[in-house]
Amino acid sequence: MTFLSILFALLIEQLKPLRADNPIYASIKMLAARIESSFNAGQARHGRLAWIVTILLLILPTALIYWVLMHISPVLALIWNVVIVYLTLGFRHYSHYFTSIQLALNNGDEIAARALLADWLKQDTSALDVSEISRLAAEKALITTHRNVFGVFFWFLIPIGPAGAVLYRVAEYLSRAWSEPEHMKNEQFGRFAARAFYWIDWVPARMTAAAFAVVGNFEDAVYVWRNFADRWQDETAGIILSAGGGAIGTRFGTPQQAASDMALPADAATVDSLDEESDGLPGDTPSPRTLQSIVGLVWRALLLWMSMLLLLSVAVWLG
């Protein structure tokens, strides 16, 4: 059932992508904002209580409906799984940015590429050259794909099923919503949400990095992961980007600018100052061709996950 749920959800999303500004996401954002305004009294314990309340309000109904449907009909439970996976996956939420940037660079339209990247990253990109545009777009794509696809896969495979997928996506959103806005960056309220997501994402991030290594240049991916991942201040971003960059033979991260962190301020994922080429970091400078390599890497990693899930499902069925 797990394999079929993910397969059907992926197929539906390819035919009918769910917009990032859909009403369900808007409702969850409204709920998170209302709980934050009700619980935020400036202390860390209030953020912890608010996080628990928000998570329980969303995962308990998901789990209860799944349990009831399982007792009525496995087919209904399968449909519910497909709905939840479809809503929590974000394989195509932001792909239009990536595709449009790729097309603009291939056509030599740097101005359009900068504008699209600025809209995607919410940062000033006016001073970036083609290499930096390619790097930032590639890094953002890797982090976004992990948090919207592979992380969801992992938690959906946990015995709590669809509730696990909801837990991951809601925790990821709260880690940003309660820490990222300018008026909350220095508050204690969002610290528990950020720390909770760090641990929730600890295993999925490493599994994503391992998948990139397996389907790419394994030796370089592991080498960069082991020796350079700690040079990102954001540990999770460092693991994914070092493994992903090594897998496609590209150097990610610069001393000047953060790569792709979504949960922290723009400079929080910055790599420590170093001369990358002279410090032994393998790979080529990012270019428009890097974006095509990213597409291939992500699809191969997705096929690896699906193949492993299919084998696991067959083994369970035969057992």
C-alpha positions in Angstrom: 0.0 0.0 0.0 2.9 2.4 0.8 4.5 2.0 -2.6 1.2 2.4 -4.4 0.3 5.5 -2.4 3.5 7.2 -3.3 3.4 6.1 -6.9 -0.2 7.3 -7.4 0.5 10.6 -5.7 3.6 11.2 -7.9 1.6 10.4 -11.0 -1.3 12.7 -10.0 1.2 15.5 -9.2 2.8 15.2 -12.6 -0.7 15.6 -14.2 -2.0 18.2 -11.8 0.7 19.9 -9.7 -0.5 21.3 -6.4 0.2 25.0 -6.2 2.3 26.2 -3.3 -0.4 28.8 -2.5 -3.3 26.4 -2.3 -6.1 26.8 0.2 -5.0 23.9 2.5 -1.5 25.3 2.9 -3.0 28.8 3.5 -5.2 27.3 6.3 -2.2 25.7 7.9 -0.3 28.9 7.8 -3.3 30.8 9.3 -3.5 28.2 12.1 0.2 28.5 12.8 0.0 32.3 12.9 -3.0 32.2 15.2 -1.4 29.7 17.6 1.8 31.8 17.6 -0.1 35.0 18.5 -1.9 33.2 21.3 1.0 31.4 22.8 4.0 33.7 22.2 4.9 35.4 25.4 8.6 35.7 24.6 9.8 32.5 26.3 11.1 29.2 24.9 8.6 27.1 26.9 5.7 28.9 25.2 7.2 28.0 21.8 7.5 24.3 22.8 3.9 24.2 24.0 2.7 25.9 20.8 4.6 23.5 18.6 3.1 20.5 20.4 -0.4 21.8 20.1 0.0 22.6 16.4 1.5 19.2 15.6 -1.2 17.3 17.5 -4.0 19.3 15.9 -2.9 18.2 12.5 -1.5 14.7 12.9 -4.1 13.3 15.2 -7.0 13.7 12.8 -4.8 12.4 10.0 -4.0 9.2 12.0 -7.6 8.8 13.2 -9.1 9.0 9.8 -6.5 6.5 8.4 -7.3 4.1 11.3 -11.0 4.3 10.7 -10.7 3.8 7.0 -8.4 0.8 7.5 -11.2 -0.9 9.5 -13.8 0.0 6.8 -11.8 -0.8 3.7 -8.1 -1.0 2.7 -9.0 0.7 -0.6 -10.4 3.7 1.3 -7.2 3.8 3.4 -5.2 3.7 0.2 -7.1 6.7 -1.2 -6.5 8.6 2.0 -2.8 7.8 1.8 -2.7 9.1 -1.7 -4.4 12.3 -0.8 -2.1 13.0 2.1 1.1 12.2 0.1 -0.2 14.4 -2.7 -0.7 17.2 -0.3 2.6 16.8 1.5 4.8 16.2 -1.5 6.1 19.3 -3.2 7.9 17.8 -6.2 6.6 20.5 -8.5 5.7 23.3 -6.2 8.8 25.3 -7.2 9.9 23.5 -10.3 8.7 26.4 -12.5 11.3 28.6 -11.0 14.1 26.1 -11.6 12.9 25.3 -15.2 12.5 29.0 -16.1 15.9 29.8 -14.8 17.4 26.9 -16.7 15.7 28.1 -19.9 16.7 31.7 -19.4 20.4 30.7 -18.9 20.4 28.4 -21.9 19.0 31.3 -24.0 21.6 33.7 -22.6 19.1 35.8 -20.8 20.9 36.6 -17.6 18.5 39.4 -16.6 15.5 37.2 -16.7 17.4 34.5 -14.8 18.4 36.9 -12.1 14.9 38.2 -11.7 13.5 34.7 -11.4 16.2 33.7 -8.9 15.5 36.8 -6.8 11.8 36.0 -6.7 12.6 32.4 -5.7 15.2 33.2 -3.0 13.7 36.5 -1.9 17.2 38.0 -2.1 19.0 40.6 -4.2 20.6 38.9 -7.1 21.5 41.9 -9.3 25.3 41.5 -8.8 25.4 37.7 -9.6 27.1 36.3 -12.7 26.0 33.2 -14.6 28.1 30.9 -12.4 26.6 32.2 -9.2 23.1 32.1 -10.6 23.6 28.5 -11.6 25.1 27.7 -8.2 22.3 29.2 -6.1 19.6 27.7 -8.3 21.1 24.3 -8.1 21.6 24.5 -4.3 18.1 25.8 -3.7 16.7 22.9 -5.9 18.6 20.3 -3.9 17.5 21.5 -0.5 13.9 22.1 -1.7 13.7 18.6 -3.3 14.9 17.0 -0.1 12.4 18.9 2.1 9.5 18.5 -0.2 10.1 15.0 -1.5 12.7 12.7 0.1 12.0 13.8 3.7 8.3 13.2 3.2 9.1 9.7 1.8 11.1 8.8 4.9 8.4 9.8 7.4 5.6 8.3 5.3 7.4 5.0 5.6 7.3 5.2 9.4 4.6 3.0 10.9 2.4 6.0 11.7 2.0 6.4 7.9 0.3 9.5 6.6 0.6 11.2 10.0 4.3 10.9 9.6 4.3 12.8 6.3 2.1 15.5 7.9 4.5 15.7 10.9 7.5 16.3 8.7 6.0 19.0 6.5 4.3 20.9 9.3 7.5 20.7 11.5 9.5 22.0 8.5 7.1 24.9 8.0 7.0 25.8 11.7 10.8 25.8 11.9 10.8 28.6 9.2 7.6 30.5 10.1 8.5 30.9 13.8 12.2 31.7 13.2 12.7 33.3 9.8 10.6 36.5 9.8 12.5 39.6 10.8 10.5 40.2 13.9 11.1 36.7 15.2 14.7 36.0 14.4 16.0 36.9 17.8 13.1 35.5 19.8 13.2 32.4 21.9 9.7 31.3 20.8 10.9 29.6 17.6 14.0 27.9 19.0 12.2 24.7 19.9 10.5 24.4 16.5 13.9 24.8 14.8 15.6 22.3 17.0 12.7 19.8 16.7 12.9 19.9 13.0 16.7 19.4 13.1 16.2 16.1 14.9 13.1 15.1 12.7 15.2 15.7 9.6 18.5 14.2 11.0 18.0 10.7 9.4 16.2 11.8 6.2 18.9 14.3 5.3 21.6 11.7 5.6 19.5 9.2 3.6 19.1 11.8 0.8 22.8 12.5 0.8 23.5 8.7 0.6 21.0 8.4 -2.3 22.8 11.2 -4.2 26.1 9.4 -3.6 24.8 6.1 -4.9 23.3 7.5 -8.1 26.1 9.9 -8.8 29.9 9.9 -8.4 30.1 7.9 -5.2 33.7 8.5 -4.3 33.6 12.2 -4.8 30.3 12.5 -3.0 31.5 10.6 0.0 34.8 12.5 0.0 33.2 15.9 -0.1 30.6 14.9 2.5 33.2 13.7 5.0 35.7 16.5 4.5 33.7 19.6 3.7 30.1 19.3 5.0 31.1 20.9 8.3 32.0 24.1 6.6 28.4 25.0 6.3 27.0 26.6 9.4 23.8 24.8 8.7 24.7 21.1 9.2 21.8 19.7 7.2 22.4 21.9 4.2 26.1 21.1 4.4 25.5 17.4 4.2 23.0 17.5 1.3 24.9 20.1 -0.7 28.3 18.5 -0.2 27.1 15.1 -1.2 25.0 16.5 -4.1 27.9 18.6 -5.4 30.3 15.7 -5.2 27.9 13.4 -6.9 27.7 15.6 -10.0 31.3 16.9 -9.8 30.4 20.5 -8.9 31.7 22.8 -6.2 28.9 24.2 -4.1 29.2 27.0 -1.4 31.2 30.1 -1.4 32.7 32.3 1.3 30.6 35.3 0.2 27.0 34.1 0.1 24.7 31.4 1.5 23.6 28.7 -0.8 20.1 27.6 -0.2 19.0 27.5 3.4 15.3 27.9 3.8 15.0 27.8 7.6 17.7 30.3 8.6 18.8 33.8 7.6 20.5 34.3 4.3 24.0 34.2 5.9 23.4 31.2 8.2 24.4 28.5 5.8 27.5 30.3 4.6 30.6 28.2 4.2 33.6 29.2 6.2 36.1 31.4 4.3 38.4 29.3 2.2 39.9 29.2 -1.2 37.9 26.3 -2.6 40.2 25.4 -5.5 43.4 25.4 -3.4 41.8 23.6 -0.5 41.2 20.3 -2.3 37.5 20.6 -2.9 36.9 18.6 -6.1 34.6 19.6 -8.9 34.0 22.2 -11.5 32.6 25.7 -11.2 28.8 25.8 -11.5 27.5 26.6 -14.9 24.1 26.3 -16.7 25.0 22.7 -17.4 24.9 22.1 -13.7 21.2 22.6 -13.6 20.7 19.8 -16.1 22.9 17.6 -14.0 20.8 18.4 -10.9 17.6 17.3 -12.8 19.3 14.0 -13.6 20.6 13.5 -10.1 17.2 14.1 -8.5 15.3 11.8 -10.9 17.9 9.0 -10.4 17.6 9.4 -6.6 13.8 9.3 -6.9 14.0 6.1 -8.9 16.4 4.6 -6.3 13.9 5.4 -3.5 11.0 3.9 -5.5 13.0 0.8 -6.4 13.9 0.1 -2.8 10.4 0.7 -1.7 9.1 -1.7 -4.3 11.5 -4.4 -3.2 10.5 -3.8 0.4 6.8 -4.0 -0.4 7.3 -7.2 -2.4 9.3 -8.8 0.5 6.6 -7.9 3.0 3.8 -9.2 0.7 5.7 -12.5 0.1 6.5 -12.8 3.8 
